[in-house]
Amino acid sequence: MAHRSTIHETLTAVFQVRRFPSTITAGGDASIPPETAIARRCPPDQRTELAVLLWERALDPAKGTWSLPGGKLRDLEDLDTSAARQLAEKVDVRELTHLEQLSVFSDPHRVPGDRRIASAYLGLVPLTAEPVLPPDTRWHPVSALPHMSFDHGIVVDHARNRLAAKLSYTNMAFALAPDRFTMSTLREIYCAALGYDVDTTNLQRVLTRRKVIMPTGATNSPGRTGGRPAAVYRFTDSEIRVTDEFAALRPPS
């Protein structure tokens, strides 16, 4: 059957590294296995995970499934403006530290009814931010997605892969990290975002050599177990830049 018209929409996969309970459900009935909890420095009842922001559809089509924030492109706005507006209006995410266009999804059958072409975006929120969310919206671990609407799960996969790739050759981690952090916190962020373990010493050496991070001169107080105070670092830039175009952070063999 021929489509009556074509609608252009924007969708944004907004990621944040968050801590979840050790047992959490995907769509209400699937728990995250322990091996997916990458960061080892969490409290024993928590897991550090890369999370994506989703809202639950209240109406058909696909009622009860979970969608990425987005909507129709207005006549007098460009794509970047549309993506930012949809986030601000639908999920009150105003603390984005990075937003970039990801890809275009144009399968004629990606949604029922009128044809929709989606320009997808990748958005990042820092670890310390707590955006105010509507009741129908929540953060979900990427490793345990609920029942997703249409092709939105595919969009999340594309966004996760883009993030992992750019963490290898750019300074993109600045958009996930607090303004000031210890190396253990930064390692936690990289592990969650990449999906595999990262050595703290090697991470510090690589990022320092690329002039991505620098010490602030401050230290954190030792924890309850004592030990040496941890040095506090910051990123040298707050805008994305290529640090090593041939680099790749790889999982341990």
C-alpha positions as CSV (number, residue, x, y, z in Angstrom):
1,M,0.0,0.0,0.0
2,A,1.4,3.4,-0.9
3,H,2.2,5.9,1.8
4,R,0.0,9.0,1.9
5,S,2.9,11.3,2.9
6,T,6.4,11.4,4.3
7,I,7.1,12.8,7.8
8,H,10.6,13.9,9.0
9,E,11.3,13.4,12.7
10,T,14.2,13.6,15.1
11,L,15.1,11.0,17.7
12,T,17.8,11.3,20.3
13,A,19.6,8.6,22.2
14,V,20.6,10.3,25.4
15,F,23.2,8.4,27.5
16,Q,24.4,8.9,31.0
17,V,26.5,6.6,33.2
18,R,24.3,5.8,36.3
19,R,24.2,3.4,39.2
20,F,21.4,0.8,39.4
21,P,20.4,-1.8,41.9
22,S,22.2,-5.1,41.4
23,T,19.0,-6.8,40.2
24,I,17.1,-4.6,37.9
25,T,14.4,-5.6,35.4
26,A,14.3,-5.1,31.6
27,G,10.6,-4.5,30.9
28,G,9.8,-5.9,34.3
29,D,11.1,-9.4,34.2
30,A,14.7,-9.8,33.2
31,S,17.6,-9.2,35.6
32,I,21.0,-7.9,34.7
33,P,23.5,-10.7,35.1
34,P,26.5,-9.8,37.3
35,E,29.0,-10.1,34.4
36,T,27.4,-7.0,32.8
37,A,28.3,-4.8,35.9
38,I,31.6,-3.5,34.8
39,A,32.7,-1.1,37.5
40,R,34.1,-2.8,40.6
41,R,34.1,0.1,42.9
42,C,30.3,0.4,43.3
43,P,28.7,-0.6,46.6
44,P,27.9,-4.3,46.5
45,D,24.2,-3.7,45.9
46,Q,24.7,-1.4,42.9
47,R,25.9,-1.6,39.3
48,T,27.4,1.1,37.2
49,E,25.8,1.0,33.8
50,L,25.5,3.1,30.6
51,A,21.8,4.2,30.6
52,V,19.6,5.6,27.9
53,L,16.6,7.9,28.4
54,L,13.2,6.4,27.3
55,W,9.6,7.3,27.6
56,E,6.6,4.9,27.7
57,R,4.1,5.3,24.9
58,A,0.5,5.8,26.3
59,L,-1.3,5.5,22.9
60,D,-1.2,3.3,19.9
61,P,0.7,2.6,17.7
62,A,3.0,0.5,20.0
63,K,1.2,1.5,23.2
64,G,3.2,0.4,26.3
65,T,6.5,0.2,24.5
66,W,9.4,2.5,25.2
67,S,10.6,5.2,22.8
68,L,13.5,7.5,22.4
69,P,12.5,11.2,22.9
70,G,11.7,12.9,19.6
71,G,9.0,14.1,17.3
72,K,8.2,15.8,14.0
73,L,10.4,18.4,12.4
74,R,8.6,21.8,12.3
75,D,8.5,23.7,9.0
76,L,10.8,26.6,10.2
77,E,13.4,24.7,12.2
78,D,16.5,22.8,11.3
79,L,17.3,19.3,12.6
80,D,19.6,20.4,15.5
81,T,17.0,22.9,16.8
82,S,14.3,20.2,16.5
83,A,16.3,17.6,18.5
84,A,17.1,20.1,21.2
85,R,13.4,21.3,21.4
86,Q,12.1,17.8,21.6
87,L,14.3,17.0,24.5
88,A,13.5,20.2,26.4
89,E,9.7,19.7,25.8
90,K,9.3,16.0,26.3
91,V,11.9,15.0,29.0
92,D,13.2,18.3,30.4
93,V,16.8,17.4,29.6
94,R,18.6,20.8,29.6
95,E,21.9,19.6,31.0
96,L,23.2,18.0,27.8
97,T,27.0,18.5,27.4
98,H,27.1,17.0,23.9
99,L,24.7,16.5,21.0
100,E,25.6,15.3,17.5
101,Q,23.8,13.9,14.6
102,L,24.1,10.1,14.4
103,S,22.4,8.7,11.3
104,V,19.3,8.7,9.2
105,F,16.8,5.8,9.4
106,S,14.6,5.6,6.3
107,D,13.3,2.1,6.0
108,P,9.8,2.6,4.4
109,H,8.3,0.1,6.9
110,R,10.1,1.3,10.1
111,V,6.7,2.6,11.5
112,P,3.1,1.9,10.6
113,G,1.0,4.4,8.7
114,D,2.5,7.5,7.0
115,R,6.2,7.0,6.1
116,R,8.6,8.5,8.7
117,I,12.2,9.3,8.1
118,A,14.1,9.7,11.3
119,S,17.3,11.8,11.8
120,A,18.8,10.3,14.9
121,Y,21.1,12.1,17.4
122,L,23.5,11.1,20.2
123,G,23.3,13.1,23.4
124,L,25.4,12.9,26.5
125,V,24.7,13.9,30.1
126,P,27.4,14.1,32.8
127,L,27.5,11.6,35.7
128,T,26.5,14.2,38.3
129,A,23.5,15.6,36.5
130,E,19.9,14.7,37.6
131,P,17.5,16.1,35.0
132,V,13.9,16.4,36.1
133,L,11.9,13.7,34.3
134,P,8.2,13.4,33.6
135,P,6.4,10.4,35.2
136,D,6.4,8.4,32.0
137,T,10.1,8.8,31.5
138,R,13.1,7.0,33.1
139,W,16.7,5.9,32.6
140,H,17.1,2.3,31.4
141,P,20.4,0.3,31.4
142,V,21.5,-0.2,27.8
143,S,22.3,-3.8,28.7
144,A,18.7,-4.5,29.8
145,L,16.5,-2.5,27.5
146,P,12.7,-2.9,27.8
147,H,10.3,-3.7,24.9
148,M,11.3,-0.9,22.5
149,S,9.1,1.0,20.0
150,F,9.6,0.4,16.3
151,D,13.3,0.5,15.4
152,H,14.3,2.5,18.4
153,G,16.4,-0.4,19.8
154,I,18.5,-0.3,16.6
155,V,19.0,3.4,17.1
156,V,20.3,2.8,20.6
157,D,22.7,0.2,19.3
158,H,24.0,2.6,16.6
159,A,24.4,5.4,19.3
160,R,26.3,3.0,21.7
161,N,28.7,2.0,18.9
162,R,29.3,5.6,18.0
163,L,30.0,6.5,21.6
164,A,32.4,3.6,22.1
165,A,34.3,4.5,18.9
166,K,34.7,8.1,19.7
167,L,35.9,7.4,23.2
168,S,38.9,5.8,21.5
169,Y,40.0,8.6,19.3
170,T,38.5,11.8,20.8
171,N,38.1,13.5,24.2
172,M,34.3,12.7,24.2
173,A,34.4,11.4,27.8
174,F,34.4,15.0,29.1
175,A,30.7,15.0,28.3
176,L,30.0,12.0,30.6
177,A,32.3,13.1,33.5
178,P,32.0,15.6,36.3
179,D,34.0,18.8,36.1
180,R,36.5,17.3,38.6
181,F,37.1,13.6,39.1
182,T,39.5,11.0,40.3
183,M,40.9,8.4,38.0
184,S,38.8,5.7,39.6
185,T,35.7,7.6,38.7
186,L,36.9,8.2,35.2
187,R,37.7,4.5,34.8
188,E,34.2,3.7,36.0
189,I,32.7,5.9,33.3
190,Y,34.9,4.4,30.5
191,C,34.1,0.8,31.7
192,A,30.4,1.5,31.6
193,A,30.4,3.3,28.3
194,L,32.7,0.8,26.5
195,G,31.1,-2.3,28.0
196,Y,34.4,-3.9,29.1
197,D,37.0,-3.4,31.8
198,V,39.7,-0.8,31.5
199,D,43.0,-0.6,33.4
200,T,43.2,2.6,35.5
201,T,46.9,3.1,35.1
202,N,46.9,2.6,31.4
203,L,43.9,4.9,31.0
204,Q,45.7,7.7,32.9
205,R,48.8,7.2,30.8
206,V,47.0,7.3,27.5
207,L,44.9,10.3,28.3
208,T,47.8,12.3,29.8
209,R,49.9,11.6,26.8
210,R,47.2,12.9,24.5
211,K,46.8,16.0,26.7
212,V,43.1,15.1,27.4
213,I,43.2,15.3,31.2
214,M,45.4,17.3,33.6
215,P,45.8,17.2,37.4
216,T,44.1,20.0,39.4
217,G,46.5,19.8,42.3
218,A,43.7,18.8,44.6
219,T,43.2,15.4,46.3
220,N,40.2,13.6,47.6
221,S,40.1,12.5,51.2
222,P,40.8,8.8,51.8
223,G,37.8,6.6,52.2
224,R,36.9,4.5,55.3
225,T,39.5,2.0,54.4
226,G,42.3,4.6,54.4
227,G,45.1,4.7,51.8
228,R,46.6,7.6,49.9
229,P,44.4,10.5,49.0
230,A,43.4,10.2,45.3
231,A,44.5,13.0,42.9
232,V,41.8,15.0,41.3
233,Y,41.8,15.6,37.5
234,R,39.9,17.6,35.0
235,F,39.6,17.6,31.2
236,T,41.7,20.1,29.3
237,D,38.8,20.9,26.9
238,S,35.0,21.1,27.1
239,E,34.5,20.8,23.3
240,I,35.0,17.6,21.3
241,R,38.3,17.2,19.4
242,V,40.2,14.3,17.8
243,T,43.1,13.3,20.0
244,D,44.4,10.3,18.0
245,E,42.7,9.4,14.7
246,F,44.3,6.0,14.6
247,A,43.7,5.0,18.2
248,A,41.4,2.2,19.5
249,L,40.6,1.3,23.1
250,R,40.2,-2.5,22.9
251,P,38.7,-5.0,25.3
252,P,41.2,-7.2,27.2
253,S,42.1,-10.4,25.3
